[in-house]
Amino acid sequence: VNNMGVTLLNKSAFSKVDFKYPYFLSFIHMFCNTIGSMLVFAKINHENKQLDAAAQTLPEQQTQSNSNNNNNRPRLHVQSMLGTITRKQINGRDRLLVFLFSIIFSLNIAVGNASLRYVSVNFNQVMRSLVPAVTIAMSICLKKPVSKKRILAVIPVIIGVAMATFGDMSFTNFGLLITLFCILLAALKVVASGEMLTGNLKMHPVDLLSKMAPLAMMQCLFLSIVLGEFSQIVKRWNVDLNPSINGFPLFIVFFSGFCAFSLNICSLMANKLTSPLTLCIAANVKQVLMIVISTILFNTPISFLNGLGIVVVLCGSAQYSYVSMKEKTGKSKKEEVG
């Protein structure tokens, strides 16, 4: 629901309230992620202080009953949901890696938002199904092992995308190029984030987000200023963007930013609280709902061949998710046995 909300709110900002500034919108997203991650760590510090205070009074509590001990024990709300989060100190080469990843991260969001300005939500969602295929290609280039089952599972997705995008599906040639670039960046982000989270750094996702969001925020603001978006917003401020005149545009923009941060947190919670199969099913249900809802809200025309292609893409994505989940499950079992 959160994922669909961010996409639909971004599209609404472009088409419903005429806020056609994708890079400034991305700046707002990163601003909300920066503030949100600061609040998360502030809450964690508060919980840790409560733990320290409880530890100091432990000898006194030992004289009381066990039930009273449980009642007086501080509750760790954030860490119980997201796990133990520690801020890793980085310097030198690792800091450079985080900076380079922040560029990929910010470009992925900014270009993704920009693509929604020039293409329909349906087209965007269908084309994004190619991300696993591009990720596989990158993995092969990096000489990482990729099973034949995964490669075969991607073929129906490629065929379905070709069917779904044949003819008119509310996109321009420029929009197609931006969307293809968006797919490339999304695949690159998948590969790079895997290295950041499981490679030598082994950073917690929330810690990585807190380090990258401020950098990505400044990068998106720089792009917005250089490309003239910021000056256009200043010109329109006293016309129709000032909250005292019309508060709806900024409400949509900042609510989208709040949902973007909430989406990151919900993703972390989902990875902790649910099974891989549940996540696979949820991802594919989300794709179906996104296409149906956006077709109704934005009156996107779909031919029979486009519709059939969308079905093929969804089935292919579900099959790829299932194969990927089975391989990960099998690998984790082998590690446990070993």
N, C-alpha and C positions, 0 to 999 in steps of 0.2 A: 504494500500500500504506500509506504514511504517512497519507494523507488518510482512508482507511477506518479505520485504527487509531485516530485521534483521535476520530472519530464513534462507533465501537463502544465505545471505552474510556469516553467520556462517558456513553453510554447505560448501560453496565455499572455505572458509579458510581451512577447513579440507581436502577436496577432490581435489580442483583445485590448490591451492598454497602450499599444504603440510604443513600447519601451524597447526599441530595436538597437540595443547596445550590448551585444553578447560578452564583450571583454569586461565592461564595467559590471555586468551581472555576475560574471565569474569572480570579479574583485569582491563583490558583496558576499558571494558564497565563501570565499577564502577568509574574509573578515569574520563571518559568523563561525567558521571552523576554528579560527584563531581564538576568538573569545570563548567559544565552547570548550576547547581543549584546556584553556587557562582555568575555566571554572571547574572542569573535571579534576585537574591537579590540585586546585585549591581545596576541593572537597576531600581529596585523598589525604592531603596534609592535615586537614582537620580531623579525619578519622584516625590517622597515625598518632596525633597528639592525644586523642581519646584513649588509644591503646596504651600509650606510654603512661598516661595518668592512671589507667586501670592497673597496669603492672606495678606501679609504685604503691598502690593501696592493696595489693594482693595479700600480704600477710594479715591485714585486718579482715579481709573478706574470708580467709580460710577458717575463721572462727564461726562464720555463719553457715547456714544450711546450703546445700547444693542448688536448691531452687532459687534462693536469693542470689547466688553467684550468677546463675544464668540470666536472671532478670536484670542484674546490674551490669552485665557484660555489654560493652558498646557494640552497636550494630554497624557493620561495614557495608553500606548500601552499594557504593560504586564498585568496590573491589569484589564484592560477592557476585556482581553481574559481569564484570569485565576481567576478573582475575587479578592477580598481583601485578601491579604496574610500577616499574621503576624507571626513572629518567637516566638514560645512559649518557655518560660523558663522552663526547666525541671531539676529535681534533685532527688537524692535518688532512690526510688522504680521505678519512671517513667523512669529514666535514664537506670536502669537495664532492664526494659521492652523493651526500644528501642534497647539496645545492644542485647538482646535475639532475638528480631525480625530481627535485622540485620543479625544474623547467619542464620535464616530461609531464609531471602531474598537472601543472598549471596550463600547459598547452593542450593537454587532453581534455580538461574541463572547458577551456575557452573555445577551442575548435569544435567541441561537441555542442556547446551552446550556440555557436555561430551556425552550425549545420542546421539547427532547428529553425533558423530564420529563413533558410532558402529551400528546405525540403519539408515534406509532411512528416508527422510523427510515425506514421506507418512505414514510410520509406526508411526513416532513420532506424527504426527497430529491426526491420528486415535486414538491412545492410549490416547492422551490428552483429548479426548472427554469423558473419564471416570472421569475427575476431578469433575463434578457436583455430580456423584454418591458417590465418596469418601467424598466430602464436606457434603453431606446429612448424610452419616454414622457418620462423626465427630460431626455434629450438634446433632444427636440423642444421641451420647455418652455424649455430654455436656448438654443433657436434654433441648435442644432448640426445639421449635415446628416446625415440617415439615409437610406440607399438603400431603394428599394422592395423589393429582394430580401430585405433583412434583415427588413423588416416582414412580408412574406409568409411568411418562414421561421419566424416566431414563432407564426403562427396555429395550425399543428398542435400546438405545445406547449400553447397555451391550451386547445384542444379536448381534448387528452390528459389534462391536469390535471383538467378537469371530469369526464371519464370515470373517472379513477383515484381520485378522492375521492368519487365518488357512493356513497351507502350507508355502511356501517360499515367503516372502515379504521383502527381504533384511534386515534381522536382525539376530543377534547372541543371544545365551542364555545369555551371559554377558550383551549385549545391552538391552535385554528384562528386566533383573533385574534392570539395571540403569534407564530405562524408567519408570518402575513401581515405583521406588524410587522417580523419578522426579514427577510423578503424585501425590504421597503422599505429597511431599513437596509443590507442587502447591496448593493442597487442603488446607494444613495447612496454607499456606500464605494467602489464601482467608479468612479463618476464623480469623487468627491473625490480618490481616490488617483491617478487619471490626471492631475489638475491638479497634485498635489504632486510627482509623479515626472517629468512632462514639461512642466509649465507654467513659470512664472517661477523657481520654486525649483530644479527639476531635481535633486532629491536622489536619492542612491543608495538603493535599497530597504533595505539593511542599516542605513544611516545614519538613514533615516526610522524604522525599527523601533526603533533604539536610543534615539531621542528620544521616541517615542510610548509605548513599553512601560512605562516608569516612571510616566508620567502615567496611563495606562490601568489600571495595577496599583492605584494609590491610589484611582482612581474606583470600581473593582470592589470594593475593600475597604470603601469608604464605603457603597456600596449594600448590601453584605453585612451591615454593622453596623446600618444604618438599618432594614433589612427583617427584622432579628431572626435572621438565619442564624448570625452569629458567636456570639450568646448560646446558641443551640441546640447548636452544636458544643462550646462550653465545658461545657455540662451533660452532653453525651454522652461527653466526653473520657475520664473515668475509668470509663465503662461499657463501651464497645465500640470507641472510636476511638483510644485510646492504643496506640501500636505495641507496647508491652510486653504488652498484652492480646491485640490482634489487629492485626497489621501489614498485613494484606491491603488494607483500605480506603484507607489512606494510600499504599500502594504503587500502587494503581490510579490515585489522584488525581495523584500526582507523576509517574508514568510517562506519564499523559495530558498533563501539562504539558511534559515532555521531548519527547514526540512532536509537540506543538504548535509548539515552537521548531524541531525538526528538520524539520517540514513546511514552515515558512517558508524555511529554508535550502535544502531540496530543490527547492522551487518556483523559487528563484533559479538553482540549478544547472541545472534542467531547461530554463529559458528560455535559458540560455547554451549548453548542450550539445546540445539537440535541435531539431528543426524544428517550426514551428507545427502542421503536420499531425499529427506524433507526439503533441503535447500534446492536440490535439483528440480523437484516437483514445483516448488514455489516459484523458481525462476521461469519455468516454462508457462505456468499459469499466469504469471505477470505479463509475459509477452502477449499471450492471447487477449488478456483484459486490456492491455495498452492499445492494441490494434482495434478492438471493438469500441472502446470508449472514445479514442481519438477520431475514429470514423464518424461517430455520432456527433461529437462536439465540434469538429472542424470540417464536417461535410466533405471528407476525402473520397474522391471517386475511385472505385475498384472494379476492374473488369473481371470476368470469370477466370481468365488465365492468371491474373494477379492474385485473386483469391486462392486458386489452387496452389500457386507458388508459395503463398504464405503458409498454407497447411503443410506443404512439403518441408518448408523451413522449420516450422514448429516441431514436426515429427522428427526431422533430422537432428535438431537441437536437443530434443528429449533423449534420442538415442545416444548422441555424443555425451551428454551429461551422465547417462547411465553407465556407459563404457568407462568414462573417466572416474566415476564414483567406485565402480567395481575394481579398477586397477589400484586406486588409492587404498581401498579397504584391504585388498590382497597384499599390498606392499606393507601396510602397517601390521598385518597378522604375521608376515614373515619376519619382521623386525622383532615382534614380541617373542616368537619362537626362538629366534637367534639369540 
